[in-house]
Amino acid sequence: MNRVRLSTAALVAACLSTSLWAQTVEVKNAWARATVQGQKASGAFMTLTAKDDAKLVSASSPVAGVAEVHEMKMDGDIMKMRAVPALDLPAGQAVELKPGGYHVMLLDLKLPLQKDTTIPLTLVFKDAKGVERKSEIRVPVLQTAPAGAAMAPKDGHGAHK
């Protein structure tokens, strides 16, 4: 009887793991821009690839009073930045969060973000069924984007796919 229960428990755990794995979002080339003393805001950038349709719905970090998903884009001749309620992550498509485009804005910084350190960042994703999942990552703090990371468009505009 105990073997049956143990086997059933293992089967249920395997199914749950498969279900969670099917809804994961891969985070690549994450980095946050270093700040100078007194600077109260910075950005975090990365490439997100969802296995299934999902949305990035929020972010948080203990180093910031507020973390928001933002979009920068040209409105005529003016670059505008605004918070977005969610960022669509179509299944299998890499979505770049980069300077001049979508990014995680870290506001009301509690300390300077020093080059060559890391900061914790929690990303909250929502799947097509409305189920939310958190992903906690450590983000390196750098002066400029690392090799292979999303870069700002050369024309300075916030164009994105």
DSSP file (Angstrom, degrees, kcal/mol; ACC not computed):
  #  RESIDUE AA STRUCTURE BP1 BP2  ACC     N-H-->O    O-->H-N    N-H-->O    O-->H-N    TCO  KAPPA ALPHA  PHI   PSI    X-CA   Y-CA   Z-CA
    1    1 A M     >        0   0    0      0, 0.0     4,-2.2     0, 0.0     5,-0.2   0.000 360.0 360.0 360.0 -43.8    0.0    0.0    0.0
    2    2 A N  H  >  +     0   0    0      1,-0.2     4,-2.7     2,-0.2     5,-0.2   0.864 360.0  54.6 -63.4 -35.4    2.8    2.4    0.9
    3    3 A R  H  > S+     0   0    0      2,-0.2     4,-2.7     1,-0.2    -1,-0.2   0.894 107.5  50.1 -64.4 -39.3    4.5    1.7   -2.5
    4    4 A V  H  > S+     0   0    0      2,-0.2     4,-2.7     1,-0.2    -2,-0.2   0.928 112.5  46.4 -64.4 -45.1    1.3    2.6   -4.3
    5    5 A R  H  X S+     0   0    0     -4,-2.2     4,-2.8     2,-0.2    -2,-0.2   0.919 113.6  48.9 -62.5 -43.5    1.0    5.9   -2.4
    6    6 A L  H  X S+     0   0    0     -4,-2.7     4,-2.3     2,-0.2    -2,-0.2   0.913 112.9  47.2 -64.2 -42.6    4.7    6.6   -3.0
    7    7 A S  H  X S+     0   0    0     -4,-2.7     4,-2.4     2,-0.2    -2,-0.2   0.904 113.1  49.0 -64.5 -41.7    4.3    5.8   -6.7
    8    8 A T  H  X S+     0   0    0     -4,-2.7     4,-2.6     2,-0.2    -2,-0.2   0.921 111.4  49.4 -63.9 -43.9    1.2    7.9   -7.0
    9    9 A A  H  X S+     0   0    0     -4,-2.8     4,-2.5     1,-0.2    -2,-0.2   0.903 111.5  49.2 -62.1 -41.3    2.9   10.8   -5.2
   10   10 A A  H  X S+     0   0    0     -4,-2.3     4,-2.3     2,-0.2    -1,-0.2   0.899 111.3  49.5 -65.3 -40.3    5.9   10.6   -7.5
   11   11 A L  H  X S+     0   0    0     -4,-2.4     4,-2.3     2,-0.2    -2,-0.2   0.918 111.9  47.8 -64.7 -43.9    3.6   10.5  -10.6
   12   12 A V  H  X S+     0   0    0     -4,-2.6     4,-2.5     2,-0.2    -2,-0.2   0.922 112.2  49.7 -62.7 -44.1    1.7   13.6   -9.4
   13   13 A A  H  X S+     0   0    0     -4,-2.5     4,-2.5     1,-0.2    -2,-0.2   0.901 110.4  50.5 -62.2 -40.7    4.9   15.4   -8.6
   14   14 A A  H  X S+     0   0    0     -4,-2.3     4,-2.3     2,-0.2    -1,-0.2   0.906 110.8  48.9 -64.5 -40.9    6.3   14.6  -12.1
   15   15 A C  H  X S+     0   0    0     -4,-2.3     4,-2.5     2,-0.2    -2,-0.2   0.913 111.9  48.7 -64.7 -42.5    3.1   15.9  -13.7
   16   16 A L  H  X S+     0   0    0     -4,-2.5     4,-2.7     2,-0.2     5,-0.2   0.915 110.8  50.6 -64.1 -42.0    3.2   19.1  -11.7
   17   17 A S  H  X S+     0   0    0     -4,-2.5     4,-2.8     1,-0.2    -2,-0.2   0.911 111.0  48.7 -61.8 -42.1    6.9   19.6  -12.6
   18   18 A T  H  X S+     0   0    0     -4,-2.3     4,-2.3     2,-0.2    -1,-0.2   0.911 111.3  50.5 -63.5 -41.9    6.0   19.1  -16.3
   19   19 A S  H  X S+     0   0    0     -4,-2.5     4,-0.6     2,-0.2    -2,-0.2   0.924 113.4  44.6 -62.2 -45.0    3.2   21.5  -16.0
   20   20 A L  H >< S+     0   0    0     -4,-2.7     3,-1.1     1,-0.2    -2,-0.2   0.909 112.3  52.6 -66.2 -40.8    5.4   24.2  -14.4
   21   21 A W  H >< S+     0   0    0     -4,-2.8     3,-1.5     1,-0.3    -1,-0.2   0.887 103.7  57.6 -62.1 -38.2    8.2   23.5  -16.9
   22   22 A A  H 3< S+     0   0    0     -4,-2.3    -1,-0.3     1,-0.3    -2,-0.2   0.700 109.0  46.6 -66.4 -17.9    5.8   24.0  -19.8
   23   23 A Q  T << S+     0   0    0     -3,-1.1    -1,-0.3    -4,-0.6    -2,-0.2   0.215  85.9 123.7-109.9  14.8    4.9   27.5  -18.5
   24   24 A T    <   -     0   0    0     -3,-1.5    27,-2.1    -4,-0.1     2,-0.5  -0.336  50.3-143.8 -78.4 158.7    8.4   28.8  -17.9
   25   25 A V  E     -A   50   0A   0     25,-0.2     2,-0.4    26,-0.1    25,-0.3  -0.989  15.6-136.0-120.4 125.5   10.0   31.9  -19.3
   26   26 A E  E     -A   49   0A   0     23,-3.2    23,-2.2    -2,-0.5     2,-0.5  -0.673  14.8-157.6 -82.6 131.8   13.7   31.8  -20.1
   27   27 A V  E     +A   48   0A   0     -2,-0.4     2,-0.3    21,-0.2    21,-0.2  -0.953  17.0 177.2-111.9 122.9   15.6   34.9  -19.1
   28   28 A K  E     +A   47   0A   0     19,-2.6    19,-2.5    -2,-0.5    -2,-0.0  -0.913  55.3   5.2-126.0 152.6   18.9   35.6  -20.9
   29   29 A N  E    S+     0   0A   0     -2,-0.3   121,-0.2    17,-0.2    -1,-0.1   0.798  76.4 178.3  51.8  38.5   21.5   38.3  -20.9
   30   30 A A  E     +     0   0A   0     -3,-0.1     2,-0.3    16,-0.1    16,-0.2  -0.466   7.7 154.1 -72.2 142.5   20.0   40.2  -17.9
   31   31 A W  E     -A   45   0A   0     14,-2.3    14,-3.3   108,-0.2     2,-0.4  -0.971  31.4-142.5-161.4 156.7   21.8   43.3  -16.6
   32   32 A A  E     -Ab  44 141A   0    108,-2.4   110,-2.8    -2,-0.3     2,-0.3  -0.956  30.1-110.6-123.4 145.3   21.1   46.5  -14.8
   33   33 A R  E     - b   0 142A   0     10,-2.3   110,-0.2    -2,-0.4    80,-0.1  -0.595  33.5-119.6 -79.1 130.8   22.7   49.8  -15.5
   34   34 A A        -     0   0    0    108,-2.6     2,-0.2    -2,-0.3    80,-0.2  -0.280  30.3-149.2 -63.2 152.2   25.1   51.1  -12.8
   35   35 A T        -     0   0    0     78,-2.3     2,-0.3     4,-0.1    80,-0.2  -0.711   7.4-121.9-118.9 170.7   24.3   54.4  -11.2
   36   36 A V    >   -     0   0    0     -2,-0.2     3,-2.3     1,-0.1    77,-0.1  -0.738  51.8 -70.2-106.6 162.0   26.2   57.3   -9.7
   37   37 A Q  T 3  S+     0   0    0     -2,-0.3    -1,-0.1     1,-0.3     3,-0.1  -0.240 122.3  17.3 -51.2 130.6   25.8   58.6   -6.1
   38   38 A G  T 3  S+     0   0    0      1,-0.3     2,-0.3    -3,-0.1    -1,-0.3   0.209  87.7 132.5  90.8 -15.7   22.5   60.3   -5.7
   39   39 A Q    <   -     0   0    0     -3,-2.3    -1,-0.3     1,-0.1    72,-0.1  -0.551  36.9-168.7 -71.2 131.5   20.9   58.8   -8.8
   40   40 A K        +     0   0    0     -2,-0.3    69,-1.9    -3,-0.1    68,-0.7   0.342  59.9  45.6-107.3   5.3   17.4   57.5   -7.9
   41   41 A A  E     + C   0 107A   0     66,-0.2     2,-0.3    67,-0.2    66,-0.2  -0.995  51.5 156.5-147.9 152.1   16.5   55.5  -11.0
   42   42 A S  E     - C   0 106A   0     64,-2.0    64,-3.1    -2,-0.3     2,-0.3  -0.922  30.6-112.8-157.4 179.9   18.0   52.9  -13.4
   43   43 A G  E     - C   0 105A   0     -2,-0.3   -10,-2.3    62,-0.2     2,-0.4  -0.910   8.7-148.9-126.0 153.5   16.9   50.2  -15.7
   44   44 A A  E     -AC  32 104A   0     60,-2.6    60,-2.5    -2,-0.3     2,-0.3  -0.964  21.0-169.8-118.2 139.9   17.1   46.5  -16.0
   45   45 A F  E     +A   31   0A   0    -14,-3.3   -14,-2.3    -2,-0.4     2,-0.3  -0.899  16.7 137.0-132.3 153.8   17.3   44.8  -19.4
   46   46 A M  E     - D   0  97A   0     51,-1.5    51,-3.6    -2,-0.3     2,-0.5  -0.973  47.6 -99.5-176.3 174.2   17.1   41.2  -20.6
   47   47 A T  E     -AD  28  96A   0    -19,-2.5   -19,-2.6    -2,-0.3     2,-0.4  -0.984  33.9-162.5-116.1 127.7   15.7   38.9  -23.3
   48   48 A L  E     -AD  27  95A   0     47,-2.8    47,-3.0    -2,-0.5     2,-0.4  -0.922   9.5-178.1-113.1 132.4   12.6   36.9  -22.3
   49   49 A T  E     -AD  26  94A   0    -23,-2.2   -23,-3.2    -2,-0.4     2,-0.4  -0.959  11.3-157.9-131.2 114.8   11.4   33.8  -24.2
   50   50 A A  E     -A   25   0A   0     43,-0.6    42,-3.5    40,-0.5    43,-0.3  -0.733  14.6-148.0 -92.6 137.5    8.2   32.1  -23.1
   51   51 A K  S    S+     0   0    0    -27,-2.1     2,-0.3    -2,-0.4    -1,-0.1   0.908  90.6  18.9 -67.0 -41.4    7.6   28.5  -24.0
   52   52 A D  S    S-     0   0    0    -28,-0.4    40,-0.1    39,-0.1    -1,-0.1  -0.832 112.6 -68.0-122.2 162.4    3.8   29.3  -24.1
   53   53 A D  S    S+     0   0    0     -2,-0.3    75,-0.9    38,-0.1     2,-0.3  -0.236  71.1 149.6 -51.0 134.1    2.0   32.6  -24.5
   54   54 A A  E     -GH  89 127B   0     35,-1.7    35,-3.0    73,-0.2     2,-0.3  -0.905  36.2-130.3-154.4 177.6    2.5   34.6  -21.3
   55   55 A K  E     -GH  88 126B   0     71,-1.7    71,-2.5    -2,-0.3     2,-0.8  -0.996  16.3-130.6-138.4 143.0    2.8   38.2  -20.1
   56   56 A L  E     +GH  87 125B   0     31,-2.5    31,-2.1    -2,-0.3    69,-0.2  -0.870  35.4 171.5 -86.9 114.3    5.3   40.0  -17.9
   57   57 A V  E     -     0   0B   0     67,-2.8     2,-0.3    -2,-0.8    12,-0.2   0.674  52.4 -10.3-106.1 -20.2    2.9   41.7  -15.4
   58   58 A S  E     - H   0 124B   0     66,-1.3    66,-2.8    10,-0.1     2,-0.3  -0.991  49.0-155.7-167.6 169.4    5.2   43.1  -12.7
   59   59 A A  E     - H   0 123B   0      8,-0.6     8,-0.4    -2,-0.3     2,-0.3  -0.970  10.6-178.4-146.8 157.4    8.7   43.3  -11.2
   60   60 A S  E     - H   0 122B   0     62,-1.9    62,-3.1    -2,-0.3     5,-0.1  -0.985   5.1-178.4-154.7 157.7   10.1   44.1   -7.8
   61   61 A S    >   -     0   0    0      3,-0.4     3,-1.6    -2,-0.3    60,-0.1  -0.957  33.1-130.8-156.1 139.6   13.5   44.4   -6.2
   62   62 A P  T 3  S+     0   0    0      0, 0.0    59,-0.1     0, 0.0    -1,-0.0   0.660 107.3  64.0 -66.7 -13.0   14.6   45.1   -2.6
   63   63 A V  T 3  S+     0   0    0     57,-0.4    47,-3.2    46,-0.1    48,-0.6   0.592 102.5  55.6 -84.1 -10.0   17.0   47.8   -4.0
   64   64 A A  E <   -E  109   0A   0     -3,-1.6    -3,-0.4    45,-0.3    45,-0.2  -0.951  67.6-146.1-126.7 142.3   14.1   49.9   -5.4
   65   65 A G  E    S+     0   0A   0     43,-1.3     2,-0.3    42,-1.1    43,-0.2   0.846  95.2  17.1 -67.6 -33.6   11.1   51.4   -3.8
   66   66 A V  E     -E  107   0A   0     41,-1.8    41,-3.1    -3,-0.1     2,-0.4  -0.999  62.6-171.7-141.0 139.4    9.2   50.8   -7.1
   67   67 A A  E     +E  106   0A   0     -8,-0.4    -8,-0.6    -2,-0.3     2,-0.3  -0.996  17.2 174.1-130.7 128.8    9.9   48.6  -10.1
   68   68 A E  E     -E  105   0A   0     37,-2.2    37,-3.4    -2,-0.4     2,-0.6  -0.954  36.8-116.0-134.0 150.8    7.7   48.9  -13.2
   69   69 A V  E     -E  104   0A   0     15,-0.4    15,-2.9    -2,-0.3     2,-0.3  -0.789  46.6-173.3 -83.0 123.5    7.7   47.5  -16.7
   70   70 A H  E     -EF 103  83A   0     33,-3.2    33,-2.0    -2,-0.6     2,-0.4  -0.799  20.7-152.1-120.7 159.2    8.2   50.5  -19.0
   71   71 A E  E     -EF 102  82A   0     11,-2.5    11,-2.2    -2,-0.3     2,-0.4  -0.998   5.4-162.6-128.1 134.9    8.2   51.3  -22.7
   72   72 A M  E     + F   0  81A   0     29,-0.5     2,-0.3    -2,-0.4     9,-0.2  -0.968  24.9 152.5-112.5 134.0   10.1   54.0  -24.4
   73   73 A K  E     - F   0  80A   0      7,-2.4     7,-2.9    -2,-0.4     2,-0.3  -0.991  45.3 -96.6-156.4 158.2    9.1   55.1  -27.9
   74   74 A M  E     - F   0  79A   0     -2,-0.3     2,-0.5     5,-0.2     5,-0.2  -0.570  25.2-171.6 -77.8 135.5    9.1   58.0  -30.2
   75   75 A D  E >  S- F   0  78A   0      3,-3.2     3,-1.5    -2,-0.3     2,-0.5  -0.876  72.2 -53.8-124.2  93.9    6.0   60.3  -30.3
   76   76 A G  T 3  S-     0   0    0     -2,-0.5    -2,-0.0     1,-0.2     0, 0.0  -0.642 122.0 -21.5  69.9-122.7    6.9   62.6  -33.2
   77   77 A D  T 3  S+     0   0    0     -2,-0.5     2,-0.5    -3,-0.1    -1,-0.2   0.282 123.3  90.5 -99.0   9.3   10.2   64.1  -32.3
   78   78 A I  E <   -F   75   0A   0     -3,-1.5    -3,-3.2     2,-0.0     2,-0.5  -0.914  69.3-139.0-115.3 128.8    9.9   63.3  -28.6
   79   79 A M  E     -F   74   0A   0     -2,-0.5     2,-0.4    -5,-0.2    -5,-0.2  -0.728  28.6-169.0 -80.8 124.8   11.0   60.2  -26.8
   80   80 A K  E     -F   73   0A   0     -7,-2.9    -7,-2.4    -2,-0.5     2,-0.4  -0.907  11.3-159.8-119.2 146.6    8.4   59.2  -24.3
   81   81 A M  E     +F   72   0A   0     -2,-0.4     2,-0.3    -9,-0.2    -9,-0.2  -0.977  17.2 166.4-124.3 137.8    8.5   56.7  -21.5
   82   82 A R  E     -F   71   0A   0    -11,-2.2   -11,-2.5    -2,-0.4     2,-0.2  -0.995  37.3-108.0-148.1 151.9    5.5   55.1  -19.8
   83   83 A A  E     -F   70   0A   0     -2,-0.3   -13,-0.3   -13,-0.2     3,-0.0  -0.549  32.4-151.4 -73.5 144.0    4.6   52.3  -17.5
   84   84 A V        -     0   0    0    -15,-2.9   -15,-0.4    -2,-0.2     3,-0.1  -0.942  15.2-136.5-117.5 143.1    2.8   49.4  -19.2
   85   85 A P  S    S-     0   0    0      0, 0.0     2,-0.3     0, 0.0    -1,-0.1   0.813  85.6  -6.4 -68.3 -28.2    0.4   47.1  -17.3
   86   86 A A        -     0   0    0    -17,-0.0     2,-0.5    -3,-0.0   -29,-0.2  -0.975  59.8-136.1-162.8 152.2    1.8   44.0  -19.0
   87   87 A L  E     -G   56   0B   0    -31,-2.1   -31,-2.5    -2,-0.3     2,-0.1  -0.968  29.0-127.5-116.6 118.3    4.2   43.0  -21.7
   88   88 A D  E     -G   55   0B   0     -2,-0.5   -33,-0.2   -33,-0.2   -35,-0.0  -0.392  18.4-166.5 -65.3 136.7    3.1   40.3  -24.1
   89   89 A L  E     -G   54   0B   0    -35,-3.0   -35,-1.7    -2,-0.1     3,-0.1  -0.817  13.8-151.8-124.4  87.9    5.5   37.3  -24.5
   90   90 A P    >   -     0   0    0      0, 0.0     3,-2.0     0, 0.0   -40,-0.5  -0.311  36.9 -84.7 -61.9 143.1    4.3   35.3  -27.5
   91   91 A A  T 3  S-     0   0    0      1,-0.3   -40,-0.2   -42,-0.1   -39,-0.1  -0.198 108.3  -2.1 -51.9 127.1    5.2   31.6  -27.4
   92   92 A G  T 3  S+     0   0    0    -42,-3.5     2,-0.5     1,-0.2    -1,-0.3   0.429 102.2 119.1  75.0  -0.5    8.7   30.9  -28.6
   93   93 A Q    <   -     0   0    0     -3,-2.0   -43,-0.6   -43,-0.3     2,-0.3  -0.861  63.5-128.1-104.2 129.3    9.5   34.5  -29.6
   94   94 A A  E     -D   49   0A   0     -2,-0.5     2,-0.5   -45,-0.2   -45,-0.2  -0.580  21.6-160.9 -72.2 128.7   12.4   36.3  -27.9
   95   95 A V  E     -D   48   0A   0    -47,-3.0   -47,-2.8    -2,-0.3     2,-0.5  -0.963  10.2-144.4-114.1 120.5   11.2   39.7  -26.5
   96   96 A E  E     -D   47   0A   0     -2,-0.5     2,-0.7   -49,-0.2     6,-0.5  -0.718  11.2-163.7 -91.4 128.7   14.0   42.1  -25.8
   97   97 A L  E     +D   46   0A   0    -51,-3.6   -51,-1.5    -2,-0.5     6,-0.2  -0.959  38.0 149.9-103.3 113.6   14.0   44.5  -22.9
   98   98 A K    >   -     0   0    0      4,-1.5     3,-2.1    -2,-0.7    53,-0.1  -0.926  54.2 -72.8-145.6 161.4   16.6   47.0  -23.9
   99   99 A P  T 3  S+     0   0    0      0, 0.0     3,-0.1     0, 0.0     4,-0.0  -0.368 121.4  22.5 -56.0 132.8   17.7   50.7  -23.6
  100  100 A G  T 3  S+     0   0    0      1,-0.3     2,-0.1    52,-0.2     3,-0.1   0.484 127.3  47.4  86.6   3.2   15.3   52.7  -25.7
  101  101 A G  S <  S-     0   0    0     -3,-2.1   -29,-0.5     1,-0.3    -1,-0.3  -0.380 109.6 -17.8-139.8-141.8   12.6   50.1  -25.7
  102  102 A Y  E    S+ E   0  71A   0     -6,-0.5    -4,-1.5   -31,-0.2    -1,-0.3  -0.492  72.2 148.0 -70.7 146.9   10.8   48.0  -23.1
  103  103 A H  E     - E   0  70A   0    -33,-2.0   -33,-3.2    -6,-0.2     2,-0.7  -0.970  52.5 -97.3-165.3 169.2   12.7   47.6  -19.8
  104  104 A V  E     -CE  44  69A   0    -60,-2.5   -60,-2.6    -2,-0.3     2,-0.5  -0.911  39.3-147.9 -98.1 117.8   12.2   47.2  -16.1
  105  105 A M  E     -CE  43  68A   0    -37,-3.4   -37,-2.2    -2,-0.7     2,-0.7  -0.760   4.7-156.3 -89.8 125.1   12.5   50.7  -14.5
  106  106 A L  E     -CE  42  67A   0    -64,-3.1   -64,-2.0    -2,-0.5     3,-0.3  -0.904  21.0-177.4-103.2 111.6   13.9   50.7  -11.0
  107  107 A L  E     +CE  41  66A   0    -41,-3.1   -41,-1.8    -2,-0.7   -42,-1.1  -0.712  54.8  22.6-112.2 158.9   12.7   53.8   -9.2
  108  108 A D  E    S-     0   0A   0    -68,-0.7   -43,-1.3    -2,-0.3    -1,-0.2   0.939  82.2-153.0  52.7  52.7   13.4   55.3   -5.7
  109  109 A L  E     - E   0  64A   0    -69,-1.9   -45,-0.3    -3,-0.3    -1,-0.1  -0.286  13.5-153.8 -58.9 137.6   16.7   53.4   -5.5
  110  110 A K  S    S+     0   0    0    -47,-3.2    -1,-0.1     1,-0.2   -46,-0.1   0.590  77.7   7.0 -89.2 -13.0   17.6   52.7   -1.9
  111  111 A L  S    S-     0   0    0    -48,-0.6    -1,-0.2   -72,-0.1     2,-0.1  -0.973  92.0 -82.8-160.0 158.3   21.4   52.5   -2.7
  112  112 A P        -     0   0    0      0, 0.0     2,-0.9     0, 0.0   -75,-0.1  -0.398  40.7-123.5 -64.9 144.3   23.6   53.2   -5.7
  113  113 A L        -     0   0    0    -77,-0.1   -78,-2.3   -80,-0.1     2,-0.3  -0.812  33.8-152.1 -90.1 105.9   23.9   50.3   -8.2
  114  114 A Q    >   -     0   0    0     -2,-0.9     3,-1.2   -80,-0.2    27,-0.2  -0.632  18.2-104.8 -89.5 134.9   27.6   49.6   -8.2
  115  115 A K  T 3  S+     0   0    0     -2,-0.3    27,-0.2     1,-0.2    -1,-0.1  -0.177 103.4  22.6 -52.0 142.2   29.4   48.2  -11.3
  116  116 A D  T 3  S+     0   0    0     25,-2.6    -1,-0.2     1,-0.3     2,-0.2   0.708 102.3 102.3  68.2  24.1   30.4   44.5  -10.9
  117  117 A T    <   -     0   0    0     -3,-1.2    24,-3.0    24,-0.4     2,-0.3  -0.639  64.3-128.2-114.6-178.3   27.8   43.7   -8.2
  118  118 A T  E     - I   0 140B   0     22,-0.3    -4,-0.1    -2,-0.2    20,-0.0  -0.954  13.0-157.9-130.3 154.8   24.5   41.9   -8.6
  119  119 A I  E     - I   0 139B   0     20,-2.3    20,-3.2    -2,-0.3     2,-0.3  -0.963  23.3-115.4-127.5 148.1   21.0   42.8   -7.5
  120  120 A P  E     - I   0 138B   0      0, 0.0   -57,-0.4     0, 0.0     2,-0.4  -0.619  33.2-176.9 -79.7 142.8   18.0   40.6   -6.9
  121  121 A L  E     - I   0 137B   0     16,-2.5    16,-3.0    -2,-0.3     2,-0.5  -0.989  13.3-156.0-141.4 130.1   15.0   41.0   -9.2
  122  122 A T  E     -HI  60 136B   0    -62,-3.1   -62,-1.9    -2,-0.4     2,-0.4  -0.934   9.7-165.8-108.3 124.5   11.7   39.2   -9.1
  123  123 A L  E     -HI  59 135B   0     12,-2.9    12,-2.8    -2,-0.5     2,-0.5  -0.897   6.7-152.0-107.8 138.2    9.7   39.0  -12.3
  124  124 A V  E     -HI  58 134B   0    -66,-2.8   -67,-2.8    -2,-0.4   -66,-1.3  -0.954  13.8-171.8-114.9 122.5    6.0   38.0  -12.3
  125  125 A F  E     -HI  56 133B   0      8,-3.1     8,-2.8    -2,-0.5     2,-0.4  -0.844  10.1-154.5-111.9 147.2    4.6   36.3  -15.3
  126  126 A K  E     -HI  55 132B   0    -71,-2.5   -71,-1.7    -2,-0.3     6,-0.2  -0.987  13.2-145.9-121.8 129.7    1.0   35.4  -16.1
  127  127 A D  E >   -H   54   0B   0      4,-2.5     3,-2.1    -2,-0.4   -73,-0.2  -0.259  37.5 -89.7 -85.6 178.9    0.1   32.5  -18.4
  128  128 A A  T 3  S+     0   0    0    -75,-0.9   -74,-0.1     1,-0.3    -1,-0.1   0.720 127.6  55.4 -62.6 -22.3   -2.8   32.4  -20.8
  129  129 A K  T 3  S-     0   0    0      2,-0.1    -1,-0.3     0, 0.0     3,-0.1   0.457 120.9-106.9 -89.3  -1.4   -5.0   30.8  -18.1
  130  130 A G  S <  S+     0   0    0     -3,-2.1     2,-0.4     1,-0.3    -2,-0.1   0.517  71.0 145.1  90.1   5.2   -4.3   33.7  -15.7
  131  131 A V        -     0   0    0      1,-0.0    -4,-2.5    -5,-0.0     2,-0.3  -0.649  39.5-143.7 -81.0 128.8   -1.9   31.8  -13.4
  132  132 A E  E     -I  126   0B   0     -2,-0.4     2,-0.4    -6,-0.2    -6,-0.2  -0.736  17.5-175.7 -95.8 141.5    0.9   33.9  -12.1
  133  133 A R  E     -I  125   0B   0     -8,-2.8    -8,-3.1    -2,-0.3     2,-0.4  -0.995  15.2-140.1-134.0 140.4    4.4   32.6  -11.5
  134  134 A K  E     -I  124   0B   0     -2,-0.4     2,-0.5   -10,-0.2   -10,-0.2  -0.782   9.1-164.8-100.6 144.5    7.4   34.4  -10.0
  135  135 A S  E     -I  123   0B   0    -12,-2.8   -12,-2.9    -2,-0.4     2,-0.6  -0.981   6.7-159.5-126.7 117.7   10.9   34.1  -11.3
  136  136 A E  E     +I  122   0B   0     -2,-0.5     2,-0.3   -14,-0.2   -14,-0.2  -0.869  20.3 171.0-101.8 123.7   13.7   35.3   -8.9
  137  137 A I  E     -I  121   0B   0    -16,-3.0   -16,-2.5    -2,-0.6     2,-0.5  -0.854  34.3-126.8-128.5 162.1   16.9   36.2  -10.6
  138  138 A R  E     -I  120   0B   0     -2,-0.3  -108,-0.1   -18,-0.2    -2,-0.0  -0.960  29.0-157.8-107.9 125.1   20.3   37.8   -9.8
  139  139 A V  E     -I  119   0B   0    -20,-3.2   -20,-2.3    -2,-0.5  -108,-0.2  -0.902  12.0-130.0-111.1 123.9   21.1   40.6  -12.2
  140  140 A P  E     -I  118   0B   0      0, 0.0  -108,-2.4     0, 0.0     2,-0.6  -0.460  19.2-132.9 -69.8 142.8   24.7   41.8  -12.8
  141  141 A V  E     +b   32   0A   0    -24,-3.0   -25,-2.6   -27,-0.2   -24,-0.4  -0.871  37.0 165.9 -99.1 124.5   25.2   45.6  -12.6
  142  142 A L  E     -b   33   0A   0   -110,-2.8  -108,-2.6    -2,-0.6     3,-0.1  -0.879  46.3-128.5-135.1 162.5   27.2   46.9  -15.5
  143  143 A Q  S    S+     0   0    0     -2,-0.3     2,-0.3  -110,-0.2    -1,-0.1   0.869  96.1  10.8 -76.2 -40.0   28.1   50.2  -17.2
  144  144 A T  S    S-     0   0    0   -111,-0.1    -1,-0.2  -112,-0.1  -112,-0.1  -0.881  99.5 -72.1-136.3 166.1   27.0   49.0  -20.6
  145  145 A A        -     0   0    0     -2,-0.3     3,-0.1     1,-0.1  -115,-0.1  -0.274  52.0-118.0 -59.2 139.4   25.3   46.0  -22.1
  146  146 A P    >   -     0   0    0      0, 0.0     3,-2.2     0, 0.0    -1,-0.1  -0.334  46.5 -74.0 -72.4 162.7   27.2   42.7  -22.0
  147  147 A A  T 3  S+     0   0    0      1,-0.3     3,-0.1    -2,-0.0  -118,-0.1  -0.335 122.8  20.3 -56.2 133.2   28.2   41.0  -25.3
  148  148 A G  T 3  S+     0   0    0      1,-0.3    -1,-0.3    -3,-0.1     2,-0.1   0.305  96.9 124.1  89.4  -8.8   25.1   39.3  -26.7
  149  149 A A  S <  S-     0   0    0     -3,-2.2    -1,-0.3     1,-0.1     2,-0.1  -0.434  74.5 -85.2 -83.4 159.8   22.6   41.5  -24.8
  150  150 A A        -     0   0    0   -121,-0.2     2,-0.3   -53,-0.2    -1,-0.1  -0.397  49.5-158.3 -62.5 135.5   19.9   43.6  -26.4
  151  151 A M        -     0   0    0    -53,-0.1     3,-0.1    -2,-0.1   -53,-0.1  -0.785  23.4 -96.6-114.9 158.4   21.2   47.0  -27.4
  152  152 A A        -     0   0    0     -2,-0.3   -52,-0.2     1,-0.1     6,-0.1  -0.439  54.1 -91.3 -67.2 147.4   19.5   50.2  -28.1
  153  153 A P    >   -     0   0    0      0, 0.0     3,-1.8     0, 0.0    -1,-0.1  -0.320  31.8-123.8 -59.2 144.8   18.7   50.9  -31.7
  154  154 A K  T 3  S+     0   0    0      1,-0.3    -2,-0.1     2,-0.1     0, 0.0   0.770 110.3  58.7 -64.1 -26.3   21.5   52.8  -33.5
  155  155 A D  T 3  S-     0   0    0      2,-0.1    -1,-0.3     1,-0.1     3,-0.1   0.509 112.1-119.7 -82.5  -1.8   19.0   55.6  -34.5
  156  156 A G  S <  S+     0   0    0     -3,-1.8     2,-0.1     1,-0.3    -2,-0.1   0.394  71.8 128.8  83.1  -5.5   18.2   56.2  -30.9
  157  157 A H        -     0   0    0      1,-0.1    -1,-0.3    -5,-0.1     2,-0.3  -0.480  68.0-121.2 -84.1 157.8   14.5   55.4  -31.4
  158  158 A G        +     0   0    0     -2,-0.1   -86,-0.1    -3,-0.1    -1,-0.1  -0.106  53.0 156.7 -88.8  36.5   12.7   52.9  -29.2
  159  159 A A        +     0   0    0     -2,-0.3     2,-0.3   -58,-0.1    -3,-0.0  -0.318  11.3 165.3 -65.2 145.6   11.7   50.6  -32.1
  160  160 A H              0   0    0    -59,-0.1   -65,-0.0   -65,-0.0    -2,-0.0  -0.966 360.0 360.0-153.6 165.8   11.0   47.0  -31.2
  161  161 A K              0   0    0     -2,-0.3    -2,-0.1   -65,-0.1   -66,-0.0   0.456 360.0 360.0 -80.6 360.0    9.4   43.9  -32.6
